Amino acid sequence: MERIIECVPNFSEGRNMEVIDAIVAAIEKGGREAVCDKPGVKVLDVDPGEATNRTVVTFVGSPEAVVEAAFQGVKKAAELIDMRQHHGAHPRSGATDVLPLIPISGMTLQECAELARKLAERIYTELEIPCYCYEAAAQKPERKNLAVCRAGEYEALPEKMGDPSRCPDFGPGHYTERAAQAGATNVGARDFLIAVNYNLNTTSTRRANAIAFDVREKGRPKREGNPITGKVVKDADGNTVMIPGTLKGCKAIGWFIDEYGIAQVSMNITDINTTPLHVAFDEVCRAAQARGLRVTGTEIVGLVPKRTLIEAGRYFLEKQQRSTGIAEEEIMKIAVKSMGLDDLKPFNPREKVIEYLIENEAEVIARERLVRMTCKDFAYETASESPAPGGGSISAYMGALGAALGTMVANLSSHKPGWDARWKEFSDWADKGQAMLAGLVALVDEDTAAFNRIMAALGMPKGSEEEKKARAEALEAATLYATEVPLKTMKAAAEVFPLVRAMASEGNPNSVSDAGVGALAARSAVLGAQLNVLINAAGLSDREAAGRLCAEAAEIAAYAVAEEAAILEIVNSKI
């Protein structure tokens, strides 16, 4: 899984667009430099506020790129913003006020917290800007709350920085000229926050608020007698006693939206691991129904990680006792329809899912040149005078077709009338099949890329002894890679046999021939890829490595031949 994190820094400037543009440019430049001038981070949003005199920037990318981009943004903000001249409606303590790192995919919150602490230390060490660490990055329990770190705002820094109990986590222990100019930055790590509105079949804000109080973690005040008009109950210290709601990590209120002419429950889900979107949706539906109302749809405000919709789609499929081993796009459609994400306006995952937004379309197309073709175009491209795609790519594609056939039988079996009790058994096989399919499809283009690497090495200059040596080394490395890729295809295709064997034995008997064809395709994929291992290994100078790779390929080929024969025996016994 690709490692992606998000950063949402808040800068104390919302009126001077020249300053804001310069900070954003520094962020983008820092992200590029962190990954050798490739697209390092993608800025998703720049939101300046005049009244607050504050700009929120949202950008995403690899952890390395995001951390460097964040540092460069802090550096530029400190150069251009003087906190002694700053005034605005929003609480703030520094030129860069808050700097949270947020896991999107392939990263844990704990890993982001460690990155945040190191970033805070670097900001102080290199820029002399004092830093507090908050939320998951907090080094003191009470500092998990941002409000504690920012208490008193910028104006309180002279006093706080000299107080051992309130001084920054990274700072000099006294007030400095640098702190006077740049203030203090709050660096943290938090989970992704989902802002979502649930549409109700009512115009009553009071009813919407009642549902919000039912479900939000804070709940509602406890009252004597009448739960609405009764006297609020206080504890011994004079604090309001609260009746907790049902959803952890959720804040919610009810409101009326003129644009749509309906009331909504507006919610922020601050802990999507504890309360995923689909769990919150079901609970709001339950609370609404208990009050005689219906949730007619859901409105996601802003962006969501891909896993949010995938988890939701899988959840609703499982509730229906339907296989989850279907294409990612189909799972998302189930999520959209189940939660009514298109109730008020069209919902396009390509515009709402973070991972899709940060894809570089040109790079994806270049990486997936073959698999993006139609079947007809792929066949004619293979038949052309171009040497690639060749047998290696075709072998990978045959393996993918074998996995696809096994997955198809699993899905048909999962939904077969009278087999409802076995839906999970076949759904699990279909999930495995989808993973096999994805891996083999990727190898279609990887094999061609391996061939192209050899051609590039052959095209290197060979005029001097140094050039000849460099060319020979590049050619050996490219040839080794071109041998290892079809071996990967052999291993991936061999994983298809347990799937098609299970489907031939246990799957829908009406589709047993499809399982048999899957076995034939997988065996052809293995033996075809073996030929590519052998021909490329012949070009290796390292004969020990060549012998090892060929021996491993021979073992896999023998396994494939035996499996094909066993599976076809099962198939023929049932036809």
C-alpha positions as CSV (number, residue, x, y, z in Angstrom):
1,M,0.0,0.0,0.0
2,E,1.3,3.4,-0.9
3,R,2.3,5.6,2.1
4,I,0.4,8.8,2.0
5,I,-0.1,11.5,4.7
6,E,-1.9,14.8,4.8
7,C,-0.8,18.1,6.4
8,V,-3.2,21.0,7.2
9,P,-1.1,23.9,8.4
10,N,-2.8,27.1,9.5
11,F,-0.8,30.3,8.8
12,S,-1.5,33.6,10.5
13,E,-2.1,35.5,7.3
14,G,-5.4,35.6,5.5
15,R,-5.4,39.0,3.7
16,N,-2.1,39.4,1.8
17,M,-2.3,37.0,-1.1
18,E,1.4,37.7,-2.1
19,V,2.4,36.3,1.3
20,I,0.0,33.4,1.0
21,D,1.2,32.5,-2.5
22,A,4.8,32.6,-1.4
23,I,4.1,30.2,1.4
24,V,2.3,27.8,-0.9
25,A,5.1,28.0,-3.4
26,A,7.6,27.1,-0.7
27,I,5.5,24.1,0.3
28,E,5.4,22.8,-3.3
29,K,9.1,23.4,-3.8
30,G,10.0,21.7,-0.6
31,G,7.9,18.7,-1.6
32,R,9.6,18.4,-5.0
33,E,13.1,18.7,-3.6
34,A,12.4,16.0,-1.1
35,V,11.9,13.5,-3.9
36,C,14.4,14.7,-6.5
37,D,12.1,17.1,-8.3
38,K,9.3,14.6,-9.0
39,P,5.8,15.7,-7.9
40,G,6.3,15.5,-4.2
41,V,3.2,16.9,-2.7
42,K,-0.2,18.0,-4.1
43,V,-1.8,21.1,-2.7
44,L,-5.5,20.2,-2.5
45,D,-6.9,23.5,-1.0
46,V,-5.9,27.0,0.0
47,D,-8.5,28.7,2.1
48,P,-7.7,32.3,3.3
49,G,-10.0,34.0,5.8
50,E,-10.0,37.8,6.0
51,A,-11.8,38.1,9.3
52,T,-9.7,35.5,11.0
53,N,-6.6,36.7,9.2
54,R,-5.7,33.1,8.8
55,T,-5.1,30.7,5.8
56,V,-5.6,26.9,5.9
57,V,-3.5,25.0,3.4
58,T,-4.2,21.3,2.7
59,F,-1.6,19.1,1.0
60,V,-0.8,15.4,0.7
61,G,2.0,13.2,-0.5
62,S,4.6,10.7,0.7
63,P,5.7,11.2,4.4
64,E,9.2,12.3,3.3
65,A,7.8,14.9,0.9
66,V,5.1,16.2,3.2
67,V,7.5,16.7,6.2
68,E,10.0,18.6,4.0
69,A,7.2,20.7,2.4
70,A,5.8,21.5,5.9
71,F,9.2,22.6,7.2
72,Q,9.7,24.9,4.2
73,G,6.2,26.3,4.7
74,V,7.0,27.1,8.3
75,K,10.3,28.7,7.3
76,K,8.8,30.9,4.6
77,A,5.9,31.9,7.0
78,A,8.5,33.0,9.6
79,E,10.3,35.1,7.0
80,L,7.1,36.9,5.9
81,I,4.8,37.1,8.9
82,D,5.6,39.3,12.0
83,M,3.3,38.2,14.9
84,R,3.8,41.6,16.6
85,Q,1.6,43.1,13.8
86,H,-0.9,40.3,13.6
87,H,-4.6,40.6,14.6
88,G,-7.5,38.4,13.7
89,A,-10.6,36.7,15.1
90,H,-9.1,33.2,15.4
91,P,-7.0,32.1,18.3
92,R,-3.3,31.8,17.3
93,S,0.2,31.6,18.8
94,G,2.5,31.7,15.8
95,A,3.1,32.6,12.2
96,T,2.5,28.9,11.6
97,D,-0.1,28.3,14.2
98,V,-1.0,24.6,13.9
99,L,0.8,21.9,11.9
100,P,-1.0,18.5,12.1
101,L,0.2,15.4,10.2
102,I,-2.6,13.0,9.3
103,P,-2.4,9.4,8.2
104,I,-4.2,8.6,4.9
105,S,-2.9,5.2,3.7
106,G,0.0,2.9,4.6
107,M,0.8,4.9,7.8
108,T,-0.4,4.7,11.4
109,L,-1.3,7.5,13.7
110,Q,1.7,6.5,15.9
111,E,4.1,6.8,12.9
112,C,2.7,10.3,12.1
113,A,3.1,11.3,15.8
114,E,6.8,10.3,15.7
115,L,7.3,12.3,12.5
116,A,5.6,15.3,14.1
117,R,7.9,15.2,17.1
118,K,11.0,15.1,14.9
119,L,9.6,17.9,12.7
120,A,8.9,20.0,15.8
121,E,12.5,19.4,17.0
122,R,13.9,20.4,13.6
123,I,11.8,23.5,13.5
124,Y,13.3,24.7,16.8
125,T,16.8,23.5,16.0
126,E,17.1,25.0,12.5
127,L,14.7,27.9,12.7
128,E,14.7,28.7,16.4
129,I,10.9,28.7,16.5
130,P,9.6,27.2,19.8
131,C,7.2,24.3,19.3
132,Y,4.5,22.6,21.3
133,C,3.4,19.0,20.5
134,Y,-0.3,18.2,20.7
135,E,-2.9,15.5,20.2
136,A,-1.2,12.1,19.3
137,A,2.3,13.8,19.3
138,A,1.9,15.2,22.8
139,Q,4.7,14.6,25.2
140,K,2.6,15.5,28.2
141,P,-0.9,14.1,28.7
142,E,-2.6,17.4,29.1
143,R,-1.1,18.7,25.9
144,K,-3.2,16.3,23.8
145,N,-5.7,19.2,23.9
146,L,-4.6,21.9,21.5
147,A,-6.3,24.5,23.6
148,V,-3.9,23.7,26.5
149,C,-0.9,24.3,24.2
150,R,-2.3,27.5,22.8
151,A,-3.7,28.9,26.1
152,G,-3.2,32.7,26.3
153,E,-2.3,32.7,22.6
154,Y,0.7,34.7,21.2
155,E,0.4,37.3,23.9
156,A,1.1,34.8,26.7
157,L,4.3,33.5,25.2
158,P,6.7,35.8,27.2
159,E,5.3,34.4,30.5
160,K,4.8,30.8,29.3
161,M,8.3,30.3,27.8
162,G,9.9,31.0,31.1
163,D,7.6,28.7,33.1
164,P,8.9,25.1,33.4
165,S,5.3,23.8,33.5
166,R,4.1,25.7,30.5
167,C,7.2,26.1,28.3
168,P,7.3,24.6,24.8
169,D,8.4,21.0,24.2
170,F,11.2,22.4,22.1
171,G,12.4,25.8,23.1
172,P,15.1,27.8,24.8
173,G,13.5,28.1,28.3
174,H,13.0,31.8,27.9
175,Y,11.4,34.4,25.7
176,T,13.5,35.3,22.6
177,E,13.4,37.9,19.8
178,R,12.7,35.0,17.4
179,A,9.6,34.0,19.4
180,A,8.5,37.6,19.5
181,Q,8.6,37.7,15.7
182,A,7.5,34.2,14.7
183,G,5.6,33.1,17.8
184,A,5.3,29.4,18.7
185,T,4.1,26.6,16.4
186,N,1.9,23.7,17.6
187,V,2.9,20.5,15.8
188,G,0.7,17.5,16.1
189,A,-0.7,14.3,14.7
190,R,-4.3,13.4,14.5
191,D,-6.6,11.1,12.6
192,F,-8.4,12.2,9.5
193,L,-11.5,14.2,10.3
194,I,-14.6,13.5,8.2
195,A,-17.1,16.3,8.0
196,V,-20.5,14.9,7.1
197,N,-24.1,16.0,7.1
198,Y,-27.0,13.5,7.3
199,N,-30.1,14.6,5.4
200,L,-33.5,14.3,7.2
201,N,-37.0,14.2,6.0
202,T,-37.9,17.1,8.2
203,T,-37.5,20.9,8.4
204,S,-37.3,20.8,12.2
205,T,-34.0,22.0,13.6
206,R,-35.1,20.9,17.0
207,R,-35.7,17.3,15.9
208,A,-32.3,17.3,14.1
209,N,-30.6,18.6,17.3
210,A,-32.3,15.9,19.3
211,I,-30.8,13.2,17.0
212,A,-27.4,14.9,17.2
213,F,-27.5,14.9,21.0
214,D,-28.5,11.2,20.9
215,V,-25.4,10.2,19.0
216,R,-22.6,12.7,19.6
217,E,-20.0,11.6,22.2
218,K,-20.7,14.6,24.5
219,G,-24.4,13.8,24.6
220,R,-26.8,16.2,26.3
221,P,-27.2,17.8,29.7
222,K,-29.0,15.7,32.3
223,R,-32.2,17.4,33.5
224,E,-34.6,16.9,36.4
225,G,-38.1,15.7,35.3
226,N,-38.8,16.9,31.7
227,P,-35.8,16.0,29.5
228,I,-36.2,19.2,27.5
229,T,-37.3,21.9,29.9
230,G,-36.3,20.4,33.3
231,K,-33.6,21.9,35.5
232,V,-30.0,21.0,34.5
233,V,-28.4,18.7,36.9
234,K,-25.0,19.7,38.4
235,D,-22.4,17.7,40.2
236,A,-20.8,18.5,43.5
237,D,-18.3,20.8,41.8
238,G,-21.1,22.7,40.0
239,N,-20.3,21.1,36.6
240,T,-23.2,20.1,34.3
241,V,-23.9,16.3,34.3
242,M,-24.0,15.0,30.8
243,I,-25.8,11.9,29.4
244,P,-23.2,10.6,26.8
245,G,-24.3,9.9,23.3
246,T,-23.7,6.6,21.4
247,L,-20.8,7.5,19.0
248,K,-17.3,7.9,20.3
249,G,-15.1,10.5,18.6
250,C,-18.1,12.3,17.1
251,K,-19.3,15.9,17.4
252,A,-22.7,16.8,16.1
253,I,-25.4,19.5,15.9
254,G,-28.7,19.9,14.1
255,W,-29.4,22.7,11.6
256,F,-31.6,23.8,8.7
257,I,-30.2,24.3,5.2
258,D,-32.0,26.9,3.1
259,E,-30.3,25.6,-0.1
260,Y,-31.9,22.2,0.3
261,G,-35.0,23.1,2.3
262,I,-34.3,20.3,4.9
263,A,-32.8,19.8,8.3
264,Q,-29.5,18.0,8.7
265,V,-27.5,16.4,11.5
266,S,-24.1,17.9,10.9
267,M,-21.2,15.8,12.3
268,N,-17.5,15.8,12.6
269,I,-16.0,12.3,13.0
270,T,-12.7,12.9,14.7
271,D,-11.8,9.2,15.2
272,I,-12.6,7.3,12.1
273,N,-10.9,4.1,13.4
274,T,-13.3,4.0,16.4
275,T,-16.3,5.2,14.5
276,P,-16.1,4.7,10.7
277,L,-18.4,6.6,8.5
278,H,-20.7,3.7,7.8
279,V,-21.1,3.0,11.6
280,A,-22.1,6.6,12.2
281,F,-24.5,6.5,9.3
282,D,-26.3,3.4,10.7
283,E,-26.5,4.9,14.2
284,V,-27.9,8.2,12.9
285,C,-30.5,6.2,11.0
286,R,-31.4,4.3,14.1
287,A,-31.7,7.5,16.2
288,A,-33.8,9.2,13.5
289,Q,-36.2,6.2,13.2
290,A,-36.6,6.2,17.0
291,R,-37.9,9.7,16.7
292,G,-40.2,9.0,13.7
293,L,-37.8,10.4,11.1
294,R,-35.7,9.0,8.2
295,V,-32.2,9.7,7.0
296,T,-32.7,10.3,3.2
297,G,-29.0,10.7,2.3
298,T,-25.5,11.8,3.3
299,E,-23.4,14.7,2.3
300,I,-19.7,14.5,2.6
301,V,-18.1,17.9,3.1
302,G,-14.5,18.0,1.7
303,L,-12.5,14.9,1.0
304,V,-12.2,11.4,2.4
305,P,-9.5,8.6,2.3
306,K,-10.3,5.8,-0.1
307,R,-10.5,3.3,2.7
308,T,-13.5,5.1,4.2
309,L,-15.7,4.2,1.1
310,I,-14.1,0.8,0.6
311,E,-14.8,-0.2,4.3
312,A,-18.4,1.2,3.9
313,G,-19.0,-0.7,0.7
314,R,-17.7,-3.9,2.2
315,Y,-19.8,-3.4,5.3
316,F,-23.0,-3.0,3.4
317,L,-22.2,-6.0,1.1
318,E,-21.7,-8.2,4.1
319,K,-25.0,-7.0,5.6
320,Q,-26.6,-8.2,2.4
321,Q,-24.6,-11.5,2.6
322,R,-23.1,-10.6,-0.7
323,S,-19.5,-11.3,-1.8
324,T,-17.0,-8.5,-1.2
325,G,-14.6,-9.9,-3.8
326,I,-15.6,-7.5,-6.5
327,A,-13.9,-4.6,-8.2
328,E,-13.0,-1.5,-6.2
329,E,-15.2,0.7,-8.3
330,E,-18.2,-1.6,-7.7
331,I,-17.6,-1.6,-3.9
332,M,-17.6,2.2,-4.0
333,K,-20.9,2.2,-5.9
334,I,-22.4,0.1,-3.1
335,A,-21.1,2.7,-0.5
336,V,-22.5,5.6,-2.5
337,K,-26.0,4.0,-2.9
338,S,-26.2,2.6,0.6
339,M,-25.5,5.9,2.3
340,G,-27.2,8.1,-0.3
341,L,-24.1,10.1,-1.0
342,D,-25.8,11.2,-4.3
343,D,-29.0,12.3,-2.6
344,L,-28.5,16.1,-3.0
345,K,-26.1,16.2,-5.9
346,P,-24.0,13.7,-8.0
347,F,-21.1,12.1,-6.1
348,N,-18.0,11.4,-8.0
349,P,-15.3,9.4,-6.1
350,R,-12.7,10.8,-8.4
351,E,-13.4,14.3,-7.0
352,K,-13.8,13.3,-3.4
353,V,-11.3,10.6,-2.6
354,I,-7.8,11.8,-1.7
355,E,-5.8,9.0,-3.3
356,Y,-7.5,9.6,-6.6
357,L,-6.9,13.4,-6.5
358,I,-3.2,13.0,-6.0
359,E,-2.7,10.5,-8.8
360,N,-0.5,11.9,-11.5
361,E,-2.5,10.8,-14.5
362,A,0.4,11.0,-17.0
363,E,2.5,8.8,-14.7
364,V,-0.3,6.3,-14.2
365,I,-0.9,6.1,-18.0
366,A,2.8,5.5,-18.6
367,R,3.0,2.8,-15.9
368,E,-0.2,1.1,-17.1
369,R,0.1,1.6,-20.9
370,L,-0.9,-2.0,-21.8
371,V,-3.6,-2.8,-19.2
372,R,-5.4,0.4,-20.1
373,M,-5.9,-0.8,-23.6
374,T,-9.0,-2.6,-24.9
375,C,-8.8,-6.3,-25.5
376,K,-8.7,-5.6,-29.2
377,D,-6.0,-3.0,-29.0
378,F,-3.9,-5.2,-26.8
379,A,-4.1,-8.1,-29.2
380,Y,-3.2,-5.9,-32.2
381,E,-0.4,-4.2,-30.3
382,T,1.0,-7.7,-29.5
383,A,0.8,-8.6,-33.2
384,S,2.7,-5.5,-34.4
385,E,6.4,-5.4,-35.2
386,S,7.2,-4.0,-31.8
387,P,8.9,-6.6,-29.6
388,A,6.9,-5.5,-26.6
389,P,4.5,-6.6,-25.3
390,G,5.8,-10.1,-25.8
391,G,5.5,-13.5,-24.2
392,G,6.2,-12.3,-20.6
393,S,3.3,-9.8,-20.7
394,I,1.0,-12.3,-22.4
395,S,1.9,-14.9,-19.7
396,A,1.0,-12.4,-16.9
397,Y,-2.3,-11.6,-18.7
398,M,-3.1,-15.3,-19.0
399,G,-2.5,-15.6,-15.3
400,A,-4.8,-12.7,-14.6
401,L,-7.5,-14.3,-16.7
402,G,-7.1,-17.5,-14.7
403,A,-7.5,-15.5,-11.4
404,A,-10.5,-13.7,-12.9
405,L,-12.3,-16.9,-13.8
406,G,-11.7,-18.4,-10.3
407,T,-13.0,-15.2,-8.8
408,M,-16.0,-15.2,-11.1
409,V,-16.9,-18.8,-10.0
410,A,-16.5,-17.7,-6.3
411,N,-18.9,-14.8,-6.8
412,L,-21.5,-16.9,-8.6
413,S,-21.3,-19.5,-5.9
414,S,-21.6,-16.8,-3.1
415,H,-24.9,-15.7,-4.7
416,K,-26.3,-19.1,-5.8
417,P,-29.9,-19.7,-4.6
418,G,-30.0,-22.2,-1.7
419,W,-26.3,-21.6,-0.8
420,D,-26.9,-18.5,1.3
421,A,-25.3,-20.1,4.4
422,R,-22.0,-20.4,2.4
423,W,-21.8,-16.8,1.1
424,K,-18.9,-15.9,3.4
425,E,-16.9,-19.0,2.4
426,F,-17.0,-18.0,-1.3
427,S,-16.7,-14.3,-0.6
428,D,-13.4,-14.9,1.2
429,W,-12.2,-16.8,-1.9
430,A,-13.3,-14.0,-4.2
431,D,-11.4,-11.5,-2.0
432,K,-8.2,-13.6,-2.5
433,G,-8.9,-13.8,-6.2
434,Q,-9.2,-10.1,-6.5
435,A,-5.8,-9.7,-4.9
436,M,-4.3,-12.3,-7.3
437,L,-5.9,-10.5,-10.2
438,A,-4.5,-7.1,-9.3
439,G,-1.0,-8.5,-8.9
440,L,-1.0,-10.3,-12.2
441,V,-2.4,-7.3,-14.1
442,A,0.4,-5.1,-12.7
443,L,2.9,-7.6,-14.0
444,V,1.6,-7.2,-17.6
445,D,3.2,-3.8,-17.8
446,E,6.1,-4.6,-15.4
447,D,7.4,-7.3,-17.8
448,T,7.4,-4.8,-20.7
449,A,9.1,-2.3,-18.5
450,A,11.8,-4.9,-17.8
451,F,12.4,-5.5,-21.5
452,N,12.6,-1.7,-22.1
453,R,15.3,-1.5,-19.4
454,I,17.4,-3.9,-21.3
455,M,17.0,-1.9,-24.5
456,A,18.0,1.2,-22.7
457,A,21.2,-0.4,-21.4
458,L,22.0,-1.7,-24.9
459,G,21.7,1.9,-26.1
460,M,24.3,3.3,-23.7
461,P,27.6,4.6,-25.2
462,K,30.6,2.3,-25.3
463,G,33.4,4.5,-26.7
464,S,35.7,4.5,-23.7
465,E,36.6,1.8,-21.2
466,E,34.6,3.6,-18.5
467,E,31.6,3.7,-20.7
468,K,31.9,0.1,-21.6
469,K,32.1,-0.8,-17.9
470,A,29.1,1.3,-17.1
471,R,27.2,-0.2,-20.0
472,A,28.1,-3.8,-19.0
473,E,27.0,-3.2,-15.4
474,A,23.7,-1.6,-16.5
475,L,23.0,-4.5,-18.9
476,E,23.7,-7.1,-16.2
477,A,21.4,-5.4,-13.7
478,A,18.7,-5.0,-16.4
479,T,19.0,-8.6,-17.4
480,L,18.7,-9.8,-13.8
481,Y,15.6,-7.7,-13.4
482,A,14.2,-9.1,-16.7
483,T,14.8,-12.6,-15.3
484,E,13.2,-11.9,-11.9
485,V,10.0,-10.3,-13.3
486,P,8.8,-13.4,-15.1
487,L,9.7,-15.5,-12.1
488,K,7.4,-13.2,-10.1
489,T,4.8,-13.9,-12.7
490,M,5.3,-17.6,-12.2
491,K,4.9,-17.3,-8.5
492,A,1.8,-15.1,-8.8
493,A,0.1,-17.4,-11.4
494,A,0.9,-20.5,-9.2
495,E,-1.2,-18.9,-6.4
496,V,-4.2,-19.2,-8.7
497,F,-4.3,-23.0,-8.5
498,P,-5.7,-23.3,-4.9
499,L,-8.5,-20.9,-6.0
500,V,-9.6,-22.7,-9.1
501,R,-9.2,-26.1,-7.4
502,A,-11.5,-25.0,-4.6
503,M,-14.0,-23.7,-7.1
504,A,-13.9,-26.9,-9.2
505,S,-14.4,-29.0,-6.1
506,E,-16.8,-26.8,-4.1
507,G,-18.1,-24.1,-6.3
508,N,-21.2,-23.7,-8.4
509,P,-21.4,-26.9,-10.5
510,N,-22.8,-24.9,-13.4
511,S,-19.5,-23.1,-13.6
512,V,-17.1,-26.0,-13.2
513,S,-15.9,-25.6,-16.8
514,D,-14.9,-22.0,-16.0
515,A,-12.8,-23.2,-13.1
516,G,-11.1,-25.7,-15.5
517,V,-10.3,-22.9,-18.0
518,G,-8.9,-21.0,-15.1
519,A,-6.5,-23.8,-14.4
520,L,-5.5,-24.0,-18.1
521,A,-4.8,-20.3,-18.1
522,A,-2.8,-20.4,-14.9
523,R,-0.7,-23.3,-16.2
524,S,0.0,-21.6,-19.5
525,A,1.0,-18.4,-17.6
526,V,3.5,-20.4,-15.5
527,L,5.0,-22.2,-18.4
528,G,5.1,-19.1,-20.6
529,A,6.8,-17.1,-17.9
530,Q,9.3,-19.9,-17.4
531,L,10.4,-19.5,-21.0
532,N,11.2,-15.9,-20.3
533,V,13.1,-16.8,-17.2
534,L,15.2,-19.2,-19.2
535,I,16.0,-16.9,-22.1
536,N,16.9,-13.9,-19.9
537,A,18.9,-16.0,-17.5
538,A,21.0,-17.1,-20.4
539,G,22.3,-13.6,-20.8
540,L,23.5,-13.3,-17.2
541,S,27.2,-13.1,-16.5
542,D,26.5,-14.3,-12.9
543,R,26.0,-18.0,-13.7
544,E,25.3,-18.9,-10.1
545,A,22.4,-16.5,-9.9
546,A,21.2,-17.8,-13.3
547,G,21.2,-21.4,-12.1
548,R,19.4,-20.5,-8.9
549,L,16.6,-18.7,-10.8
550,C,16.2,-21.4,-13.4
551,A,16.0,-24.1,-10.7
552,E,13.3,-22.2,-8.8
553,A,11.4,-21.7,-12.1
554,A,11.6,-25.5,-12.8
555,E,10.0,-26.3,-9.4
556,I,7.1,-23.9,-10.0
557,A,6.5,-25.3,-13.5
558,A,6.4,-28.9,-12.2
559,Y,3.9,-27.8,-9.6
560,A,1.7,-26.1,-12.2
561,V,1.6,-29.1,-14.5
562,A,0.6,-31.4,-11.6
563,E,-2.1,-29.0,-10.4
564,E,-3.6,-28.5,-13.8
565,A,-3.9,-32.3,-14.3
566,A,-5.5,-32.7,-10.9
567,I,-8.0,-29.9,-11.4
568,L,-9.0,-31.0,-14.9
569,E,-9.7,-34.5,-13.5
570,I,-12.1,-32.9,-11.0
571,V,-13.7,-30.8,-13.7
572,N,-14.1,-33.8,-16.1
573,S,-15.7,-35.9,-13.4
574,K,-18.4,-33.3,-13.0
575,I,-19.2,-32.5,-16.6
